[in-house]
Amino acid sequence: MILNYRNLDWKLIGVAFALSVIGILLIMSATHFSSSSFERYYYQRQALWLCVAMFVFAVIVHLPFRFLDLLAYLFYAVGVILLALVLVIGHTRLGASRWFDLGPISLSPSDVGKIGLLLALARFFAYTRLPVTSKRRLALSALLMLVPALLVLKQPDLGTSLVFFVVLFALWFWSGLSPLYLLLIVTPIASLVTASHWLSWAIYLVALLVFLTLLKPGMLFSVVAFTSNLGFGMITPFMWNRLADYQKSRIITFLDPGHDPRGAGYQIIQSKIAIGSGGLWGKGFLSGSQAKLDFLPERHTDFIFSVLGEEFGLLGCLIVIVLFGYLFFRCLKIAVRCRSRFASYLIAGATAIIFFQFVVNIGMAIGIMPVTGLPLPFLSYGGTALVLFWTLIALIVSADYNWQEY
């Protein structure tokens, strides 16, 4: 496809590129004083991955947009196959089979699965003639999501599996499903949490009955919603016992970081110290004591935002947050104006993936969310993750370039 490069959204591309460069600088600072010579060159590897990501971006924007539409389910099938294969022949690290070991690089199939699910759901919602509140429509779209999500849970990787749920809920909302129905669908999760004590669970169930009476979603929907809440509440002890020790530890640490300050709570405590010590202006590039003295674990991946806060202070954090805010604004603006429903759904889902990981990672760094291992888009170290986010930007830019097509 011959492109008129002037019509590409260079503002969106520029913001994503600026965030990627900031990420390379932060990775360089986070690993500069590492005792491992291999880690000290992480920033160079990230720079190489950025070149790969830009190449992938260029390839995707040159593809005919119809090509993505027609082969959406094929991409989904490839993602599911890779997620199944990694459980069998994947490289096991820290008790989890999440990567294909390809010599000098590791490939995470969950990132491929995210793209595949996004394309498949965008095509499904764009062409289905079923009503928005149709039970069959909800069930079929949920089934598309559950297959890859359950495979990711099997690895196990709870944090990444949540991204698949977020894509589905974002597209349910974007396709016109009422927020009240979405609230009802997620109520079993609240039941799972409140069932930790019989009194809180009883109060919650009474409140749910009142809510269903006022909303009147229909007898069948009400019965299913209340029954599922009962079921989820009853299996709470079983679900807790099924969690891995590190997952239990993360939940307990989130509720009380001081419970194990030298163990599970160490990361969150050190992250808060790093961000708080940065003050308004920060300590300066390569001057973060938490990173320099090796107090902050996983500072180049999960806690890259903590490095930003320590070295560039509140001002640096606000600049990065504003850049992300502008990126989300432009993405949603493009999604609204696209004439093609497939393109609009594709952009909405891609934006949801970036936004969810942005919120969760920063929330994790400042201690308002449990540690999940989700990287901060464009900034955290990780080759396949960086390629994933640039693939999402490529899909958005391509949809914007073809916004007049139906």
KETINU-660989 format. One line per 3 residues: their letters; for each residue x, y negated, z of C-alpha. Coordinates in Angstrom, 3 decimals. Last residue first. Example, Ala and Ser with C-alpha at 12.3 -4.5 7.8 and 13.67 -1.06 7.14 Angstrom:
KETINU-660989
SA	13.670:1.060:7.140 | 12.300:4.500:7.800
end
This chain:
KETINU-660989
YEQ	-16.477:-1.714:5.964 | -13.408:-3.694:4.894 | -13.063:-7.348:5.971
WNY	-10.787:-6.480:8.926 | -8.137:-4.817:6.722 | -5.182:-6.805:8.083
DAS	-6.760:-6.658:11.572 | -7.064:-2.878:11.387 | -3.419:-2.626:10.335
VIL	-2.336:-4.927:13.186 | -4.325:-2.858:15.712 | -2.988:0.453:14.407
AIL	0.565:-0.938:14.414 | 0.152:-2.210:17.985 | -0.985:1.282:19.040
TWF	2.031:2.801:17.277 | 4.200:0.249:19.074 | 2.792:1.470:22.366
LVL	3.404:5.125:21.500 | 6.943:4.459:20.220 | 7.761:2.837:23.560
ATG	6.296:5.812:25.427 | 8.265:8.228:23.243 | 11.510:6.449:24.069
GYS	11.189:5.811:27.780 | 12.426:2.978:29.973 | 9.656:0.706:31.226
LFP	9.032:-2.665:29.545 | 6.898:-2.039:26.431 | 3.904:-0.814:28.472
LPL	4.637:-0.320:32.200 | 5.125:3.425:32.624 | 2.558:5.737:34.292
GTV	4.239:7.744:37.068 | 1.146:7.870:39.255 | 2.166:6.158:42.499
PMI	-1.053:5.240:44.272 | -2.555:1.772:43.755 | -2.446:-1.446:45.814
GIA	1.253:-1.104:46.639 | 2.793:-3.959:44.634 | 4.579:-1.617:42.230
MGI	1.600:0.755:41.918 | -0.745:-2.100:41.049 | 1.768:-3.212:38.410
NVV	1.838:0.287:36.920 | -1.931:0.825:37.164 | -2.869:-2.521:35.594
FQF	-0.463:-2.249:32.641 | -1.277:1.442:32.102 | -4.975:0.621:31.931
FII	-4.468:-2.401:29.672 | -2.310:-0.547:27.131 | -4.748:2.383:26.880
ATA	-7.821:0.104:26.833 | -6.322:-2.000:24.025 | -5.890:1.120:21.899
GAI	-9.490:2.142:22.600 | -10.909:-1.259:21.647 | -8.704:-1.427:18.539
LYS	-9.827:1.982:17.285 | -13.471:1.239:18.078 | -13.328:-1.933:15.967
AFR	-11.511:-0.202:13.129 | -14.028:2.653:13.030 | -16.911:0.185:13.153
SRC	-15.534:-1.586:10.100 | -16.500:-5.261:10.026 | -13.657:-6.257:12.334
RVA	-14.371:-9.577:14.118 | -14.891:-8.236:17.632 | -11.888:-5.885:17.613
IKL	-9.606:-8.707:16.405 | -10.611:-10.952:19.303 | -10.188:-8.016:21.676
CRF	-6.611:-7.501:20.507 | -5.810:-11.230:20.598 | -6.980:-11.556:24.192
FLY	-5.159:-8.396:25.294 | -1.855:-9.705:23.867 | -2.405:-13.128:25.463
GFL	-2.954:-11.471:28.838 | 0.180:-9.354:28.374 | 2.233:-12.489:27.693
VIV	0.594:-14.192:30.692 | 1.530:-11.214:32.905 | 5.146:-11.391:31.689
ILC	5.343:-15.137:32.390 | 3.648:-14.685:35.777 | 6.192:-12.051:36.835
GLL	9.077:-14.324:35.837 | 7.633:-17.237:37.829 | 6.993:-15.050:40.878
GFE	10.645:-14.101:41.044 | 13.060:-13.477:38.190 | 15.461:-10.982:39.786
EGL	13.282:-9.443:42.491 | 9.978:-9.606:40.618 | 11.401:-8.218:37.375
VSF	13.152:-5.385:39.226 | 9.830:-4.581:40.933 | 8.128:-4.563:37.525
IFD	10.604:-1.871:36.401 | 9.243:0.371:39.167 | 8.071:3.442:37.236
THR	10.924:3.448:34.718 | 14.197:1.548:35.271 | 13.696:1.266:39.057
EPL	13.061:4.985:39.515 | 14.195:4.671:43.152 | 14.815:1.238:44.769
FDL	17.600:1.215:47.373 | 20.446:1.714:44.867 | 22.571:-1.135:46.294
KAQ	22.506:-3.054:42.989 | 18.840:-2.298:42.353 | 17.597:-3.500:45.732
SGS	20.212:-6.259:45.740 | 18.933:-7.852:42.538 | 21.678:-10.029:41.058
LFG	21.967:-8.671:37.505 | 19.788:-11.579:36.263 | 18.926:-14.053:39.007
KGW	17.767:-13.885:42.611 | 14.173:-14.796:41.819 | 12.521:-18.175:41.198
LGG	9.487:-18.101:43.495 | 10.544:-15.461:46.009 | 12.515:-12.480:44.739
SGI	12.616:-10.923:48.215 | 8.912:-10.112:48.013 | 9.246:-8.126:44.787
AIK	12.183:-6.065:46.074 | 10.693:-5.528:49.528 | 7.394:-4.410:48.002
SQI	9.218:-1.909:45.789 | 11.262:-0.653:48.743 | 8.075:0.056:50.714
IQY	6.362:1.703:47.731 | 9.326:3.968:46.982 | 9.964:4.974:50.607
GAG	6.383:5.993:51.400 | 6.897:9.616:50.330 | 10.037:10.076:52.427
RPD	11.854:7.582:54.620 | 8.767:5.492:55.407 | 6.484:8.520:55.948
HGP	3.171:7.219:57.337 | 4.250:3.610:56.744 | 2.797:3.627:53.249
DLF	-0.680:4.403:54.703 | -3.536:4.846:52.200 | -1.147:4.984:49.226
TII	1.194:7.253:51.184 | -1.624:9.702:51.904 | -2.540:9.795:48.205
RSK	1.077:10.159:47.077 | 1.751:12.918:49.597 | -1.261:14.886:48.448
QYD	0.030:14.619:44.874 | 3.568:15.659:45.942 | 2.162:18.705:47.738
ALR	0.268:19.843:44.659 | -3.499:19.481:44.798 | -5.566:22.671:44.991
NWM	-6.117:22.300:48.740 | -7.641:18.858:48.183 | -9.918:20.175:45.441
FPT	-11.186:22.969:47.709 | -11.855:20.546:50.556 | -13.732:18.195:48.152
IMG	-15.802:21.012:46.597 | -18.997:20.074:48.444 | -18.744:16.411:47.503
FGL	-18.303:17.232:43.829 | -21.367:19.468:43.880 | -23.572:16.970:45.662
NST	-22.527:14.219:43.273 | -23.171:16.527:40.325 | -26.655:17.251:41.670
FAV	-27.436:13.540:42.079 | -26.331:12.651:38.541 | -27.983:15.698:36.941
VSF	-31.280:15.003:38.734 | -31.193:11.325:37.802 | -30.378:12.055:34.142
LMG	-33.231:14.546:33.913 | -35.760:12.250:35.623 | -34.932:9.141:33.626
PKL	-32.513:6.239:34.160 | -34.829:4.644:36.750 | -32.378:1.945:37.937
LTL	-34.147:1.175:41.221 | -34.762:4.791:42.216 | -31.291:5.842:41.053
FVL	-29.680:3.118:43.194 | -31.726:4.077:46.256 | -30.722:7.722:45.820
LAV	-27.070:6.707:45.434 | -27.201:4.624:48.631 | -28.565:7.652:50.514
LYI	-25.780:9.807:49.032 | -23.118:7.269:50.101 | -24.402:7.072:53.661
AWS	-24.330:10.881:53.929 | -20.797:11.019:52.462 | -19.510:8.380:54.895
LWH	-20.998:10.360:57.789 | -19.742:13.781:56.643 | -16.115:12.632:56.292
SAT	-13.759:13.412:53.349 | -16.952:13.508:51.296 | -16.485:9.789:50.559
VLS	-13.703:10.495:48.051 | -15.366:13.270:46.036 | -18.661:11.388:46.122
AIP	-16.913:8.348:44.653 | -15.575:10.580:41.869 | -19.073:11.966:41.350
TVI	-20.253:8.342:40.793 | -18.323:8.023:37.515 | -21.288:8.853:35.262
LLL	-23.646:6.652:37.264 | -21.370:3.661:36.803 | -21.205:4.303:33.070
YLP	-24.998:4.354:33.004 | -25.059:1.018:34.822 | -22.437:-0.376:32.410
SLG	-24.953:0.273:29.600 | -23.665:2.279:26.632 | -23.178:-0.011:23.644
SWF	-20.373:1.490:21.554 | -17.789:-0.617:23.378 | -18.883:0.860:26.723
WLA	-18.663:4.463:25.539 | -15.405:3.505:23.812 | -13.865:2.242:27.051
FLV	-15.160:5.273:28.970 | -13.571:7.688:26.480 | -10.231:5.881:26.403
VFF	-10.192:5.692:30.219 | -10.743:9.442:30.554 | -7.739:10.125:28.314
VLS	-5.622:7.690:30.350 | -6.557:9.576:33.528 | -4.730:12.638:32.174
TGL	-1.500:10.620:32.269 | -1.747:10.083:36.036 | -2.744:13.679:36.824
DPQ	0.247:15.249:35.085 | 0.493:19.016:35.714 | 1.248:20.450:33.020
KLV	-2.313:21.813:33.437 | -3.715:18.303:33.869 | -2.363:17.492:30.395
LLA	-4.190:20.500:28.949 | -7.331:19.411:30.795 | -7.130:15.949:29.237
PVL	-6.532:17.357:25.727 | -9.758:19.435:25.781 | -11.753:17.072:27.990
MLL	-11.763:14.134:25.574 | -13.390:15.842:22.615 | -15.810:17.518:25.043
ASL	-16.790:14.129:26.484 | -17.577:12.864:22.974 | -19.777:15.891:22.338
ALR	-21.545:15.622:25.728 | -22.288:11.908:25.501 | -23.674:12.211:21.999
RKS	-25.722:15.272:22.961 | -27.164:13.464:25.979 | -28.248:10.608:23.696
TVP	-27.853:7.241:25.436 | -26.293:5.511:22.407 | -28.627:7.208:19.949
LRT	-27.129:9.850:17.619 | -26.199:8.672:14.148 | -22.512:9.451:14.571
YAF	-20.190:7.705:12.136 | -18.239:5.090:14.093 | -18.504:6.889:17.440
FRA	-16.911:10.060:16.056 | -14.265:8.200:14.040 | -13.120:6.148:17.043
LAL	-13.237:9.279:19.210 | -10.958:11.193:16.820 | -8.484:8.322:16.337
LLG	-8.146:7.671:20.082 | -7.885:11.386:20.860 | -5.033:11.814:18.372
IKG	-3.192:8.733:19.628 | -3.440:9.912:23.239 | -2.396:13.454:22.265
VDS	0.781:12.146:20.628 | 1.639:10.433:23.922 | 0.829:13.669:25.800
PSL	3.266:15.472:23.489 | 6.250:13.934:25.333 | 9.359:14.360:23.191
SIP	12.797:14.587:24.820 | 15.936:13.403:23.071 | 19.601:14.451:22.859
GLD	18.736:18.063:22.006 | 15.041:18.313:21.232 | 13.657:19.273:24.657
FWR	9.884:19.256:24.274 | 8.410:17.604:27.337 | 5.654:17.879:29.945
SAG	6.189:21.224:31.665 | 6.209:20.174:35.334 | 8.053:21.704:38.301
LRT	10.639:18.927:38.548 | 11.509:19.442:34.868 | 10.278:22.289:32.709
HGI	11.099:21.995:29.005 | 8.194:23.066:26.825 | 7.782:26.503:25.250
VLV	4.456:27.666:26.668 | 2.843:24.625:28.312 | 4.397:22.432:25.617
LAL	2.586:24.504:22.983 | -0.893:23.618:24.275 | -0.191:19.888:24.280
LIV	1.348:20.196:20.797 | -1.751:21.999:19.502 | -4.048:19.353:21.032
GVA	-2.106:16.504:19.407 | -2.081:18.220:16.004 | -5.846:18.772:16.247
YFL	-6.430:15.078:17.031 | -4.288:14.011:14.073 | -6.416:16.299:11.876
YAL	-9.584:14.793:13.364 | -8.493:11.298:12.329 | -7.472:12.302:8.798
LDL	-10.161:10.372:6.915 | -10.028:7.249:9.093 | -6.243:7.036:9.204
FRF	-6.069:7.384:5.406 | -8.789:4.767:4.991 | -6.356:2.245:6.499
PLH	-3.966:2.797:3.616 | -0.517:3.301:5.150 | 1.882:0.336:5.059
VIV	0.989:-0.717:8.615 | 1.808:2.820:9.794 | 5.268:3.006:8.189
AFV	6.329:-0.399:9.524 | 5.267:0.479:13.084 | 7.138:3.791:12.897
FMA	10.256:1.853:11.842 | 9.709:-0.651:14.652 | 9.416:2.225:17.139
VCL	12.674:3.757:15.872 | 14.439:0.390:16.276 | 12.912:0.097:19.766
WLA	14.234:3.582:20.501 | 17.719:2.357:19.645 | 17.293:-0.561:22.060
QRQ	16.064:1.876:24.727 | 19.195:3.986:24.206 | 21.305:0.851:24.621
YYY	19.426:-0.043:27.813 | 20.043:3.428:29.203 | 23.806:2.830:28.918
REF	24.460:2.456:32.634 | 22.513:5.669:33.214 | 25.130:7.765:31.396
SSS	27.978:6.126:33.315 | 26.351:7.325:36.538 | 27.267:5.285:39.631
SFH	24.592:2.791:38.630 | 25.486:-0.892:38.890 | 24.045:-1.924:35.521
TAS	21.049:0.425:35.771 | 18.313:-2.017:36.785 | 19.937:-4.949:34.966
MIL	20.120:-3.126:31.648 | 16.596:-1.796:32.126 | 15.419:-5.380:32.787
LIG	17.140:-6.632:29.624 | 15.629:-3.820:27.533 | 12.161:-4.545:28.973
IVS	12.441:-8.256:28.178 | 13.239:-7.228:24.596 | 10.129:-5.023:24.479
LAF	7.945:-7.795:25.938 | 9.205:-10.214:23.280 | 8.483:-7.627:20.558
AVG	4.906:-7.136:21.759 | 4.383:-10.929:21.875 | 5.872:-11.366:18.400
ILK	3.726:-8.629:16.863 | 0.585:-10.237:18.269 | 1.626:-13.661:16.995
WDL	2.729:-12.158:13.696 | -0.779:-10.924:12.919 | -0.096:-9.811:9.355
NRY	-1.445:-12.038:6.599 | 1.966:-13.490:5.712 | 3.209:-9.970:5.013
NLI	0.948:-9.559:1.996 | 1.185:-5.800:1.913 | 1.366:-3.424:-1.028
M	0.000:0.000:0.000
end
